[in-house]
Amino acid sequence: MPELKARNVGPAGIEIAYERSGAPDAPPVLLITGAGGQLVTWPEGFCQALVDRGLQVIRFDTRDSGRSTHFPDAPVPDFPAALAGDLSSASYSLSDLAADTVGLLDALGLDGAHLVGSSMGGMIAQMVAIEHPDRARSLTSMMSTTGEPGVGEADFSVFAELGGPPQDREAFVEWQVRALRLAASPGFAFDATAAAERSGRIFDRGYDALGMQRQGLAVIATGDRTARLRSLRLPTLVLHGASDLVCDASGGRATAAAVPGAELVILEGMGHHLPQELWPELATRIAALVHRAEGCPSR
């Protein structure tokens, strides 16, 4: 499907790049990626698996990533200050990213969608469900957490020697593949060729290291969502890898415990990525949730 752009989206009036695939009358599923990710972060094969199960798939670049609006004149994120309670360098919060997401639904003429968010995208999906409940038909929170201190934390020691992203394309692709390999799923094969191809597309489409930091600071600025998650009343699926080093599986368990009636699935051998071997199972579980929420049988 061609890449399109929605303009004057949400309260911020930004531009959002997106792709849409599947039958236009099929239940719409909005894929929300994590910090620093882009719409191409969602593998085409995984998107096709969702389409094959009777879903309409929409994937997009969040603000500060890819071909959506970036904020180069925003303050440089100060993480030590933010962790100490000074949020003055935060340009926006997850609420703003949720409002962007709802604004995209408005631009597409959709009164609601089934939300599937990965990592930070799971947090954005949670905020859409919390703050715009009439627009969320179901929630799938993947590799994500609640914002509660002490759960869903990263094992930063694994990434200590990685360093920052290079500016040169070839070096960036090599760096990104190393980072993805560290975060990958130990129970499944790592496809370095596919990772390199996707990393090159991310670089070409507009990788923004400071934009990723601004997104990360939005997570800190938003804080703990646990109490608000308890208010949700919608079909919810929580998917998490047992071997996730970027967001510990305790984050998934905390999310499922907070959302009434949520189904929790911990996948053995899965880390902080979507191994190809699991695409059919993940797509089947998501489609089952969507079709159940729509009141029709799974395909």
C-alpha positions as CSV (number, residue, x, y, z in Angstrom):
1,M,0.0,0.0,0.0
2,P,1.2,3.5,-0.7
3,E,2.5,5.7,2.1
4,L,0.2,8.7,2.7
5,K,0.3,11.7,4.9
6,A,-2.4,13.2,7.1
7,R,-2.1,16.9,7.7
8,N,-3.3,19.2,10.5
9,V,-3.7,16.2,12.8
10,G,-4.9,16.6,16.4
11,P,-4.7,19.6,18.7
12,A,-1.0,20.1,17.7
13,G,-1.9,20.3,14.0
14,I,0.9,18.1,13.0
15,E,1.6,15.9,9.9
16,I,1.5,12.1,10.3
17,A,2.8,9.6,7.7
18,Y,0.8,6.4,7.5
19,E,0.0,3.3,5.5
20,R,-3.3,1.5,5.3
21,S,-3.8,-2.1,4.1
22,G,-6.6,-4.7,4.1
23,A,-10.3,-4.4,3.2
24,P,-11.7,-0.9,4.0
25,D,-14.7,-2.5,5.7
26,A,-12.7,-4.8,7.9
27,P,-12.2,-3.9,11.6
28,P,-9.4,-1.2,11.8
29,V,-6.3,-2.1,13.8
30,L,-4.0,0.8,14.6
31,L,-0.3,-0.3,15.1
32,I,1.5,2.1,17.4
33,T,5.3,1.7,17.5
34,G,7.8,2.3,20.3
35,A,10.3,5.1,20.9
36,G,12.5,5.8,17.9
37,G,10.4,3.4,15.8
38,Q,8.7,4.1,12.6
39,L,5.8,2.5,10.6
40,V,8.4,0.3,8.9
41,T,9.4,-1.1,12.3
42,W,6.3,-3.3,12.0
43,P,7.3,-6.1,9.7
44,E,5.3,-6.4,6.5
45,G,4.9,-10.1,7.0
46,F,3.3,-9.5,10.5
47,C,1.0,-6.8,9.0
48,Q,0.0,-9.2,6.3
49,A,-0.8,-11.9,8.8
50,L,-3.2,-9.5,10.5
51,V,-4.8,-8.7,7.1
52,D,-5.1,-12.4,6.3
53,R,-7.1,-12.8,9.5
54,G,-9.7,-10.3,8.4
55,L,-8.3,-7.0,9.8
56,Q,-7.6,-3.6,8.3
57,V,-4.1,-2.5,9.4
58,I,-3.0,1.1,9.8
59,R,0.6,1.8,10.8
60,F,2.1,5.2,11.2
61,D,5.1,7.3,12.3
62,T,4.5,9.0,15.7
63,R,5.6,12.6,16.0
64,D,9.4,13.1,16.1
65,S,9.9,10.0,14.0
66,G,10.2,9.1,10.3
67,R,8.2,11.3,8.0
68,S,5.8,12.7,10.6
69,T,6.4,16.2,12.1
70,H,9.6,16.6,14.1
71,F,10.3,19.2,16.8
72,P,14.0,20.2,16.3
73,D,13.6,23.5,18.2
74,A,12.3,21.8,21.3
75,P,14.4,21.8,24.5
76,V,17.2,19.2,24.6
77,P,15.9,16.4,27.0
78,D,17.5,16.4,30.4
79,F,17.0,12.9,31.8
80,P,18.9,13.3,35.1
81,A,16.8,16.4,35.9
82,A,13.6,14.7,34.8
83,L,14.3,11.7,37.0
84,A,14.9,14.1,39.9
85,G,11.5,15.7,39.3
86,D,12.3,18.6,37.0
87,L,10.3,18.1,33.9
88,S,11.0,21.5,32.3
89,S,12.8,19.9,29.3
90,A,9.9,17.7,28.4
91,S,8.3,18.9,25.2
92,Y,5.2,16.7,25.5
93,S,3.7,13.8,27.3
94,L,2.0,10.5,26.4
95,S,-1.3,12.4,26.5
96,D,-0.1,14.5,23.6
97,L,0.9,11.4,21.7
98,A,-2.5,9.8,22.4
99,A,-4.2,13.0,21.1
100,D,-2.1,12.7,17.9
101,T,-3.3,9.1,17.6
102,V,-7.0,10.1,18.0
103,G,-6.4,13.0,15.6
104,L,-5.2,10.4,13.0
105,L,-8.4,8.5,13.5
106,D,-10.3,11.7,12.8
107,A,-8.3,12.4,9.7
108,L,-9.1,8.8,8.4
109,G,-12.8,9.2,9.2
110,L,-12.7,6.4,11.8
111,D,-14.9,6.7,14.9
112,G,-12.7,4.1,16.7
113,A,-10.1,1.5,16.2
114,H,-8.5,-1.5,17.9
115,L,-5.2,-0.4,19.4
116,V,-2.1,-2.5,19.2
117,G,0.9,-0.8,20.8
118,S,4.5,-2.1,21.2
119,S,6.8,-0.8,24.0
120,M,6.2,3.0,24.2
121,G,3.4,2.4,21.7
122,G,1.7,0.2,24.3
123,M,1.8,3.1,26.7
124,I,0.3,5.4,24.0
125,A,-2.4,2.9,23.4
126,Q,-3.1,2.7,27.1
127,M,-3.4,6.5,27.2
128,V,-5.8,6.5,24.3
129,A,-8.0,4.0,26.1
130,I,-7.8,5.9,29.3
131,E,-8.4,9.5,28.0
132,H,-10.4,8.7,24.8
133,P,-12.4,5.6,25.8
134,D,-15.0,6.1,23.1
135,R,-12.3,5.7,20.4
136,A,-10.8,2.5,21.7
137,R,-12.6,-0.8,20.7
138,S,-9.9,-3.0,22.2
139,L,-6.4,-2.8,23.6
140,T,-3.4,-5.0,22.9
141,S,-0.4,-3.9,25.0
142,M,2.8,-5.6,23.8
143,M,6.3,-5.5,25.5
144,S,5.0,-2.6,27.6
145,T,4.4,-1.5,31.2
146,T,2.3,0.8,33.4
147,G,4.8,3.4,34.4
148,E,4.9,2.1,38.0
149,P,8.5,2.4,39.4
150,G,10.2,-1.0,39.7
151,V,8.3,-2.9,37.1
152,G,9.1,-3.2,33.4
153,E,12.6,-1.9,33.8
154,A,15.4,-2.3,31.2
155,D,18.6,-4.2,31.8
156,F,20.9,-1.3,30.6
157,S,24.0,-3.3,31.3
158,V,23.4,-5.3,28.2
159,F,23.6,-2.1,26.1
160,A,26.4,-0.3,28.0
161,E,29.0,-0.7,25.2
162,L,26.7,0.1,22.3
163,G,27.2,3.9,22.3
164,G,25.1,6.5,20.5
165,P,23.8,6.2,16.9
166,P,26.3,7.2,14.2
167,Q,25.5,9.8,11.6
168,D,26.8,7.8,8.6
169,R,24.3,5.5,7.0
170,E,26.4,2.4,6.8
171,A,27.7,2.8,10.4
172,F,24.1,3.5,11.6
173,V,22.8,0.3,10.0
174,E,25.6,-1.7,11.6
175,W,24.9,0.0,15.0
176,Q,21.1,-0.6,14.7
177,V,21.6,-4.2,13.9
178,R,23.8,-4.7,16.9
179,A,21.2,-3.0,19.1
180,L,18.4,-5.1,17.7
181,R,20.4,-8.3,18.1
182,L,21.0,-7.4,21.8
183,A,17.2,-6.9,22.3
184,A,16.2,-9.8,20.2
185,S,14.6,-13.1,21.2
186,P,17.1,-15.8,22.4
187,G,14.6,-18.6,21.7
188,F,14.4,-17.7,18.0
189,A,16.6,-17.0,15.0
190,F,17.7,-13.4,14.5
191,D,17.3,-12.4,10.9
192,A,20.3,-10.0,10.5
193,T,19.5,-9.4,6.8
194,A,15.9,-8.3,7.4
195,A,17.1,-6.2,10.4
196,A,19.7,-4.4,8.2
197,E,17.2,-3.7,5.4
198,R,14.7,-2.3,7.9
199,S,17.4,-0.2,9.6
200,G,18.4,1.3,6.3
201,R,14.8,2.3,5.6
202,I,14.6,3.8,9.1
203,F,17.7,5.9,8.4
204,D,16.5,7.0,5.0
205,R,13.0,7.9,6.2
206,G,14.4,10.3,8.9
207,Y,16.0,8.8,12.1
208,D,16.0,11.4,14.8
209,A,18.1,10.6,17.9
210,L,16.9,13.6,19.8
211,G,13.3,12.9,18.7
212,M,13.6,9.5,20.3
213,Q,14.9,11.1,23.5
214,R,11.9,13.5,23.5
215,Q,9.6,10.5,23.2
216,G,11.4,8.8,26.0
217,L,11.1,11.9,28.2
218,A,7.4,11.9,27.5
219,V,7.2,8.5,29.2
220,I,8.8,9.9,32.3
221,A,6.7,13.1,32.3
222,T,3.5,11.0,32.3
223,G,4.3,8.8,35.3
224,D,2.5,5.9,36.7
225,R,-0.8,4.9,34.9
226,T,-1.7,2.0,37.2
227,A,-4.7,3.7,38.9
228,R,-6.1,4.9,35.7
229,L,-5.7,1.6,34.0
230,R,-8.0,0.1,36.6
231,S,-10.8,2.2,35.2
232,L,-10.7,0.6,31.8
233,R,-13.6,-1.5,30.6
234,L,-12.6,-2.9,27.2
235,P,-11.3,-6.2,25.8
236,T,-7.6,-6.2,26.6
237,L,-4.7,-8.5,25.6
238,V,-1.3,-8.2,27.1
239,L,1.6,-9.8,25.2
240,H,5.1,-10.0,26.6
241,G,8.3,-11.9,26.0
242,A,9.7,-13.8,28.9
243,S,13.2,-12.8,27.8
244,D,12.6,-9.1,27.3
245,L,15.7,-7.1,28.4
246,V,14.3,-3.7,27.3
247,C,11.1,-3.9,29.2
248,D,11.1,-6.7,31.8
249,A,8.1,-9.1,31.8
250,S,7.0,-7.7,35.1
251,G,5.7,-4.7,33.1
252,G,3.4,-7.0,31.2
253,R,2.2,-8.7,34.4
254,A,1.6,-5.3,36.1
255,T,-0.4,-4.1,33.0
256,A,-2.6,-7.2,33.0
257,A,-3.1,-7.0,36.7
258,A,-4.2,-3.4,36.5
259,V,-6.7,-3.7,33.6
260,P,-9.9,-5.6,34.7
261,G,-10.4,-8.8,32.7
262,A,-7.2,-8.5,30.7
263,E,-5.7,-11.6,29.2
264,L,-2.0,-12.1,29.8
265,V,0.2,-14.1,27.5
266,I,3.9,-14.5,28.4
267,L,5.8,-16.0,25.4
268,E,8.9,-18.1,26.2
269,G,12.0,-17.3,24.3
270,M,10.7,-13.9,23.1
271,G,12.6,-10.7,23.8
272,H,11.9,-7.1,22.8
273,H,11.1,-7.8,19.1
274,L,8.7,-9.8,17.0
275,P,10.3,-13.0,15.8
276,Q,9.0,-14.3,12.5
277,E,8.2,-17.7,14.0
278,L,5.7,-16.0,16.3
279,W,3.9,-13.9,13.8
280,P,1.1,-16.4,13.2
281,E,0.4,-16.9,16.9
282,L,0.6,-13.2,17.7
283,A,-1.7,-12.3,14.7
284,T,-4.1,-15.0,15.7
285,R,-4.4,-13.9,19.3
286,I,-4.8,-10.2,18.2
287,A,-7.4,-11.1,15.6
288,A,-9.3,-13.2,18.1
289,L,-9.5,-10.3,20.5
290,V,-10.6,-7.9,17.7
291,H,-13.3,-10.2,16.3
292,R,-14.6,-11.0,19.8
293,A,-14.8,-7.2,20.5
294,E,-16.6,-6.7,17.2
295,G,-19.1,-9.5,18.1
296,C,-18.2,-11.7,15.1
297,P,-16.4,-15.0,14.9
298,S,-12.6,-15.2,14.3
299,R,-11.4,-16.2,10.9
